[in-house]
Amino acid sequence: MRKITDNIFYVGANDRTTHLFERLWSLRRGVSYNSYVVVDEKVAVIDTIEAGCTAGYLRSIAEATGGRPVDYLVVNHMEPDHSGSIAALRQCYPGMTIIGNAKTLQMINGYYGISDNVLEVTDGYTLSLGGESLTFYLAPMVHWPETMVTFANEAKVLFSGDAFGCFGALDGGVTDDELHLEDYVDEMVRYYACIVGKYGAPVQKALQKLGSLPMRVVASTHGPVWKNSIADVIKIYDRLSRYEAERGVVIAYGSMYGNTAGLCEEIACSLRSKGVEKIKIYDLSSADMSEVLRDVFLYRGLVVASPTYNNELFPPVRELLTKISERTVKGRLFGFIGSYTWASAALKRCNEMAEKNGWEVVSCSIEQKQSRLSVSNEQIEAFANNFVELL
């Protein structure tokens, strides 16, 4: 339990044992589940935490409230890593009113069978706790349809749900002035790319709706509580949700026997010699997909190289292109390299996906037959020149 303001307390938990978030995305440094308590004439808990951490969580709430009962539970987001302790909290505080919008309350009933003593709120609804008041703002599809955020008007604290969250357990501190921020900013981009990336337009709408709020603190459900870095994290979300990218290139390849990999190394050297300073190279058979997606969101250029496999793309390459398509990534420059031994298909499949998604593709794509002997130095130079010119 940690005090955030005079009457707002952090009661979250760190998870350093789960290795895959949503059973998909690597957690190299764990993850935090953040919950908060507002103590006034009435006591309100803002979101709960993952069910496996409930025992310590209930003790933290009791400590923050001094043993007082909880009057309200505000549910901003229903994903089980945040709603997983709702039933336990209701059992501990049977008189507690659960607050959510219509979609939230339906999900609470569906997940936990709770439909009594609830309060449905709409966009802009304000609840008084005494000296403090809470206003609720709907933010659908950031990144679930029921998502809302809560603003404590007097303390000027935004409880933002998953927005502005990041991977990474909290190492001894809670607020941004207590932590080594560089690690968490990197994890924020990775979190956004994997979890929120598809929903750029809803994020932009939410930023516009909330932009006039006089925020002193942004309290997300994952990662640090932002106090000194609010402008920076909002800028990151604004940039990512507009799909704005830096000048740089991600080279992502599949290579069964090393021939495609070798060609990609040469292309990277050629791009570097032409002034591209930021280059990231990934072997998709072993790379962490969340890191590849993070860098796809960071950099404008993407070179994808794939051997033909069963008349299709090499499976890890197809997975990457599918994930990029699912996230409707815009404004990227693609360069494609195909390779084959006896039947050409990979380059064709790449171009089909590009056409379907409206991706910008650099001319002079390269197709390697059997080995590097089939590709001239002039082809590599032409490919790199065209890529750099469009970057």
C-alpha positions as a printed NumPy array, in Angstrom:
array([[  0.   ,   0.   ,   0.   ],
       [  1.367,   3.433,  -0.966],
       [ -0.061,   6.946,  -0.646],
       [ -0.424,   8.751,  -4.003],
       [ -2.189,  11.897,  -2.763],
       [ -3.579,  12.897,   0.622],
       [ -6.63 ,  10.649,   0.175],
       [ -5.723,   8.277,  -2.693],
       [ -3.759,   5.086,  -2.154],
       [ -2.125,   2.517,  -4.436],
       [ -3.124,  -1.056,  -3.492],
       [ -1.864,  -3.002,  -6.51 ],
       [  0.371,  -6.047,  -6.81 ],
       [  3.42 ,  -7.199,  -8.772],
       [  3.424, -10.447, -10.751],
       [  6.914, -11.811, -11.422],
       [  5.863, -15.413, -12.104],
       [  3.611, -15.104, -15.172],
       [  5.764, -15.406, -18.28 ],
       [  3.204, -14.749, -21.027],
       [  0.697, -11.889, -20.845],
       [ -2.628, -13.046, -22.328],
       [ -0.715, -16.324, -22.917],
       [  0.845, -14.569, -25.906],
       [  3.274, -11.794, -25.035],
       [  6.531, -12.242, -23.155],
       [  6.947, -10.682, -19.718],
       [ 10.683, -10.274, -19.32 ],
       [ 10.296,  -8.144, -16.205],
       [  6.887,  -9.24 , -14.979],
       [  3.82 ,  -7.004, -14.821],
       [  1.959,  -4.971, -12.224],
       [ -1.788,  -5.009, -11.608],
       [ -2.748,  -1.587, -10.275],
       [ -5.737,  -0.761,  -8.106],
       [ -6.482,   2.359,  -6.087],
       [ -8.531,   3.428,  -3.08 ],
       [-10.074,   6.886,  -2.626],
       [-10.757,   7.522,   1.064],
       [-13.271,  10.277,   1.815],
       [-16.653,  10.398,   3.561],
       [-17.297,   7.447,   1.301],
       [-14.629,   4.94 ,   0.248],
       [-14.214,   3.952,  -3.398],
       [-11.948,   1.287,  -4.893],
       [-10.932,   1.91 ,  -8.495],
       [-10.572,  -1.391, -10.397],
       [ -9.4  ,  -4.65 ,  -8.836],
       [ -6.512,  -6.973,  -9.701],
       [ -5.802, -10.467, -11.031],
       [ -7.401, -13.212,  -8.936],
       [ -4.115, -14.895,  -8.011],
       [ -3.037, -11.839,  -6.003],
       [ -6.261, -11.316,  -4.033],
       [ -5.14 , -12.224,  -0.491],
       [ -2.49 ,  -9.509,  -0.215],
       [ -4.753,  -7.127,  -2.09 ],
       [ -7.525,  -7.306,   0.492],
       [ -5.012,  -6.623,   3.256],
       [ -3.753,  -3.549,   1.395],
       [ -7.286,  -2.185,   1.024],
       [ -7.968,  -2.678,   4.734],
       [ -4.737,  -0.859,   5.557],
       [ -5.557,   2.055,   3.254],
       [ -9.073,   2.47 ,   4.65 ],
       [ -8.13 ,   1.929,   8.273],
       [-10.603,  -0.932,   8.404],
       [-13.552,   1.085,   7.09 ],
       [-15.99 ,  -0.641,   4.73 ],
       [-15.77 ,  -0.019,   0.989],
       [-18.806,   1.859,  -0.293],
       [-18.118,   1.734,  -4.047],
       [-16.14 ,  -0.281,  -6.539],
       [-15.554,   1.521,  -9.845],
       [-14.898,  -0.855, -12.749],
       [-13.179,   0.92 , -15.637],
       [-12.219,  -2.226, -17.543],
       [-13.444,  -5.807, -17.384],
       [-10.461,  -7.786, -18.607],
       [ -9.89 , -10.461, -15.922],
       [ -6.44 ,  -9.196, -14.936],
       [ -8.341,  -6.165, -13.596],
       [-11.742,  -7.587, -12.708],
       [-10.546, -10.908, -11.285],
       [-10.995,  -9.877,  -7.639],
       [-14.5  ,  -8.405,  -7.962],
       [-16.243, -11.425,  -6.434],
       [-13.775, -11.609,  -3.542],
       [-14.161,  -7.888,  -2.862],
       [-17.958,  -8.147,  -2.892],
       [-17.778, -11.088,  -0.502],
       [-15.571,  -9.051,   1.837],
       [-17.773,  -5.943,   1.533],
       [-21.322,  -7.174,   0.813],
       [-22.808,  -3.673,   1.011],
       [-20.467,  -2.324,  -1.668],
       [-22.108,  -0.782,  -4.756],
       [-20.443,  -1.704,  -8.04 ],
       [-20.239,   1.133, -10.571],
       [-19.948,   0.624, -14.308],
       [-21.538,   1.494, -17.622],
       [-24.173,  -0.712, -19.245],
       [-21.673,  -2.914, -21.087],
       [-19.547,  -3.282, -17.956],
       [-22.464,  -4.396, -15.814],
       [-23.489,  -7.003, -18.388],
       [-19.948,  -8.405, -18.348],
       [-19.832,  -8.449, -14.54 ],
       [-22.982, -10.541, -14.523],
       [-21.602, -12.773, -17.276],
       [-18.208, -13.324, -15.659],
       [-19.1  , -13.348, -11.962],
       [-22.879, -13.732, -11.726],
       [-23.285, -10.395,  -9.924],
       [-26.248,  -8.216, -10.855],
       [-27.446,  -6.74 ,  -7.529],
       [-26.403,  -3.498,  -5.839],
       [-24.956,  -1.984,  -8.997],
       [-25.04 ,   1.556, -10.328],
       [-25.077,   2.158, -14.084],
       [-23.324,   5.356, -15.138],
       [-23.248,   7.197, -18.445],
       [-20.648,   9.45 , -20.056],
       [-19.982,  12.464, -17.827],
       [-21.81 ,  11.139, -14.772],
       [-20.373,  12.503, -11.512],
       [-20.465,  10.772,  -8.127],
       [-19.727,  12.6  ,  -4.874],
       [-17.708,  10.844,  -2.188],
       [-17.908,  13.864,   0.125],
       [-14.994,  16.21 ,  -0.439],
       [-13.896,  14.313,  -3.559],
       [-16.005,  13.68 ,  -6.654],
       [-15.51 ,  11.191,  -9.463],
       [-16.527,  11.807, -13.079],
       [-16.758,   8.904, -15.522],
       [-15.852,   9.189, -19.203],
       [-16.572,   6.438, -21.712],
       [-13.585,   5.438, -23.869],
       [-14.884,   2.505, -25.934],
       [-12.354,   0.274, -27.72 ],
       [ -9.366,   1.483, -25.737],
       [ -9.117,  -1.442, -25.98 ],
       [-12.413,  -3.208, -25.042],
       [-15.925,  -1.927, -25.811],
       [-16.866,  -1.268, -22.161],
       [-13.749,   0.74 , -21.326],
       [-14.145,   3.966, -19.394],
       [-11.864,   6.173, -17.305],
       [-12.49 ,   7.937, -13.997],
       [-11.352,  11.434, -13.037],
       [-11.025,  12.502,  -9.399],
       [-11.911,  16.165,  -9.811],
       [-10.478,  17.69 ,  -6.647],
       [ -7.28 ,  15.606,  -6.543],
       [ -6.982,  15.905, -10.341],
       [ -6.115,  12.222, -10.741],
       [ -7.058,  10.328, -13.902],
       [ -7.64 ,   6.608, -13.368],
       [ -6.992,   5.612, -16.964],
       [ -7.542,   1.854, -17.061],
       [ -5.161,   0.159, -19.493],
       [ -4.421,   3.442, -21.283],
       [ -0.858,   4.67 , -20.621],
       [ -0.027,   1.278, -19.129],
       [  3.028,  -0.833, -19.773],
       [  4.618,  -4.184, -19.092],
       [  7.061,  -4.51 , -16.221],
       [  6.636,  -5.083, -12.491],
       [  7.32 ,  -2.085, -10.259],
       [ 10.811,  -2.304,  -8.785],
       [ 10.533,  -0.874,  -5.29 ],
       [  8.569,   2.252,  -6.216],
       [  5.166,   3.145,  -7.581],
       [  5.362,   6.65 ,  -9.062],
       [  7.524,   7.659, -12.004],
       [  9.884,   9.687,  -9.821],
       [ 10.757,   6.525,  -7.88 ],
       [ 11.602,   4.276, -10.842],
       [ 14.095,   3.952, -13.699],
       [ 11.81 ,   5.297, -16.406],
       [ 13.748,   4.319, -19.516],
       [ 12.815,   0.653, -19.071],
       [  9.127,   1.429, -18.626],
       [  8.878,   3.739, -21.633],
       [ 10.273,   0.967, -23.85 ],
       [  7.759,  -1.436, -22.311],
       [  4.94 ,   1.05 , -22.901],
       [  5.623,   0.985, -26.644],
       [  5.764,  -2.82 , -26.642],
       [  2.533,  -2.996, -24.634],
       [  0.809,  -0.564, -26.994],
       [  1.952,  -2.424, -30.115],
       [  0.761,  -5.801, -28.821],
       [ -2.389,  -4.919, -26.902],
       [ -3.78 ,  -1.589, -28.094],
       [ -2.22 ,  -1.241, -31.555],
       [ -5.333,  -2.021, -33.601],
       [ -7.313,   0.8  , -32.006],
       [ -5.561,   3.968, -33.095],
       [ -8.759,   5.835, -34.   ],
       [-10.501,   5.154, -30.641],
       [ -7.323,   6.172, -28.809],
       [ -7.28 ,   9.456, -30.708],
       [-10.926,  10.094, -29.77 ],
       [-10.17 ,   9.387, -26.121],
       [ -7.161,  11.713, -26.137],
       [ -9.289,  14.497, -27.583],
       [-12.07 ,  13.907, -25.045],
       [ -9.705,  13.901, -22.067],
       [ -7.222,  16.492, -23.302],
       [ -8.75 ,  19.401, -21.373],
       [ -8.728,  17.665, -17.983],
       [ -6.268,  19.285, -15.521],
       [ -4.397,  16.063, -14.742],
       [ -1.804,  16.092, -11.973],
       [ -1.554,  12.3  , -11.809],
       [ -2.335,   9.537, -14.325],
       [ -2.949,   6.227, -12.592],
       [ -2.996,   3.345, -15.053],
       [ -3.783,  -0.299, -14.31 ],
       [ -0.29 ,  -1.456, -15.413],
       [  3.084,   0.108, -14.767],
       [  4.119,   3.319, -12.99 ],
       [  1.783,   5.988, -11.676],
       [  2.653,   8.973, -13.846],
       [  3.246,  12.302, -12.092],
       [  6.279,  14.008, -13.626],
       [  6.017,  12.393, -17.065],
       [  2.346,  12.911, -17.951],
       [  3.043,  15.064, -21.015],
       [  5.614,  12.545, -22.255],
       [  3.378,   9.478, -21.978],
       [  0.443,  11.286, -23.607],
       [  2.788,  12.27 , -26.436],
       [  3.824,   8.622, -26.853],
       [  0.2  ,   7.482, -27.083],
       [ -0.655,  10.288, -29.474],
       [  2.258,   9.396, -31.753],
       [  1.606,   5.651, -31.693],
       [ -2.138,   5.992, -32.264],
       [ -1.456,   8.182, -35.308],
       [  1.015,   5.515, -36.527],
       [  3.736,   8.149, -36.709],
       [  7.174,   6.596, -37.152],
       [ 10.875,   7.448, -36.955],
       [ 13.305,   7.124, -39.837],
       [ 14.578,   3.593, -39.431],
       [ 14.209,   0.08 , -40.813],
       [ 13.139,  -3.251, -39.381],
       [ 14.473,  -6.235, -41.324],
       [ 12.473,  -9.359, -40.473],
       [ 13.227, -12.64 , -42.184],
       [ 12.644, -16.345, -42.221],
       [ 15.551, -18.497, -43.294],
       [ 15.681, -22.286, -43.206],
       [ 19.287, -22.81 , -44.295],
       [ 20.885, -19.375, -44.033],
       [ 20.676, -18.136, -47.628],
       [ 17.874, -15.625, -46.999],
       [ 19.51 , -14.52 , -43.747],
       [ 22.78 , -13.792, -45.526],
       [ 21.06 , -11.661, -48.138],
       [ 19.314,  -9.652, -45.409],
       [ 22.634,  -8.936, -43.706],
       [ 23.976,  -7.521, -46.972],
       [ 20.898,  -5.346, -47.426],
       [ 21.305,  -4.025, -43.876],
       [ 24.919,  -3.068, -44.633],
       [ 23.869,  -1.321, -47.829],
       [ 21.138,   0.642, -46.03 ],
       [ 23.602,   1.642, -43.324],
       [ 26.128,   2.832, -45.897],
       [ 23.429,   5.068, -47.358],
       [ 22.765,   6.84 , -44.062],
       [ 20.062,   4.758, -42.355],
       [ 21.233,   4.818, -38.736],
       [ 18.459,   2.885, -37.006],
       [ 18.246,  -0.709, -38.244],
       [ 16.824,  -3.695, -36.334],
       [ 17.259,  -7.225, -37.73 ],
       [ 15.097, -10.135, -36.576],
       [ 15.183, -13.848, -37.38 ],
       [ 11.479, -14.574, -37.045],
       [ 12.065, -18.22 , -36.143],
       [ 13.569, -17.153, -32.817],
       [ 12.622, -13.51 , -32.323],
       [ 10.209, -12.302, -29.66 ],
       [  7.218, -11.256, -31.777],
       [  6.282,  -8.536, -29.299],
       [  9.671,  -6.884, -29.838],
       [  9.296,  -7.044, -33.608],
       [  5.857,  -5.418, -33.391],
       [  7.224,  -2.754, -31.039],
       [  9.819,  -1.786, -33.631],
       [  7.307,  -1.919, -36.487],
       [  5.397,   0.768, -34.581],
       [  8.601,   2.752, -34.   ],
       [ 10.167,   2.74 , -37.497],
       [  8.833,   3.637, -40.92 ],
       [ 10.697,   1.042, -43.001],
       [ 10.071,  -2.71 , -42.994],
       [ 11.989,  -5.223, -45.088],
       [ 10.36 ,  -8.669, -45.041],
       [ 12.186, -11.686, -46.462],
       [ 10.661, -15.117, -46.8  ],
       [ 11.457, -18.431, -48.44 ],
       [  8.658, -20.238, -50.205],
       [  7.238, -22.94 , -47.939],
       [  4.549, -25.323, -49.221],
       [  3.735, -22.754, -51.909],
       [  3.116, -20.145, -49.21 ],
       [  5.046, -17.767, -47.001],
       [  7.328, -19.22 , -44.373],
       [  4.962, -19.533, -41.352],
       [  6.692, -17.057, -38.981],
       [  6.779, -14.478, -41.775],
       [  3.096, -14.99 , -42.473],
       [  2.4  , -14.57 , -38.749],
       [  4.192, -11.223, -38.647],
       [  2.427,  -9.851, -41.727],
       [ -0.911, -11.037, -40.35 ],
       [ -0.304,  -9.28 , -37.023],
       [  0.653,  -6.074, -38.821],
       [ -2.512,  -6.326, -40.887],
       [ -4.63 ,  -6.964, -37.769],
       [ -3.258,  -3.77 , -36.211],
       [ -4.074,  -1.727, -39.339],
       [ -0.584,  -0.204, -39.225],
       [ -0.434,   2.785, -41.564],
       [  2.26 ,   4.855, -43.188],
       [  4.917,   2.155, -43.419],
       [  7.25 ,   1.47 , -46.331],
       [  7.582,  -2.216, -47.198],
       [ 10.33 ,  -3.94 , -49.127],
       [  9.922,  -7.604, -49.999],
       [ 12.48 , -10.319, -50.647],
       [ 11.448, -13.768, -51.773],
       [ 13.532, -16.894, -52.029],
       [ 12.891, -20.358, -53.402],
       [ 14.573, -23.474, -54.725],
       [ 12.15 , -25.016, -57.208],
       [  8.827, -23.106, -56.996],
       [  8.424, -19.349, -56.56 ],
       [  5.567, -18.167, -54.32 ],
       [  6.803, -16.112, -51.325],
       [  7.288, -12.833, -53.17 ],
       [  3.881, -13.186, -54.787],
       [  2.217, -13.824, -51.415],
       [  3.904, -10.753, -49.901],
       [  2.653,  -8.549, -52.705],
       [ -0.851,  -9.996, -52.394],
       [ -0.937,  -9.043, -48.708],
       [  0.427,  -5.591, -49.529],
       [ -2.256,  -4.996, -52.142],
       [ -4.998,  -6.221, -49.824],
       [ -3.889,  -3.883, -47.032],
       [ -2.914,  -0.893, -49.152],
       [  0.723,  -0.964, -48.043],
       [  3.323,   1.165, -49.813],
       [  5.904,  -1.142, -51.406],
       [  9.328,  -0.129, -52.677],
       [ 10.117,  -1.124, -56.237],
       [ 12.98 ,  -3.465, -57.167],
       [ 11.876,  -6.318, -54.927],
       [ 14.425,  -9.126, -54.912],
       [ 13.732, -12.785, -55.577],
       [ 16.568, -15.179, -54.777],
       [ 16.659, -18.555, -56.508],
       [ 18.54 , -21.194, -54.53 ],
       [ 21.415, -19.029, -53.312],
       [ 23.054, -15.617, -53.275],
       [ 24.647, -16.509, -56.625],
       [ 21.315, -15.63 , -58.28 ],
       [ 21.297, -12.049, -56.941],
       [ 23.654,  -9.375, -58.268],
       [ 25.289,  -6.643, -56.251],
       [ 23.5  ,  -4.183, -58.512],
       [ 20.1  ,  -5.579, -57.429],
       [ 20.971,  -5.09 , -53.776],
       [ 22.156,  -1.545, -54.431],
       [ 19.029,  -0.7  , -56.439],
       [ 16.777,  -2.096, -53.697],
       [ 18.589,  -0.098, -50.993],
       [ 18.669,   3.092, -53.064],
       [ 14.925,   2.967, -53.727],
       [ 14.224,   2.237, -50.061],
       [ 16.345,   5.119, -48.78 ],
       [ 14.861,   7.544, -51.293],
       [ 11.32 ,   6.805, -50.092],
       [ 12.287,   6.849, -46.406]])
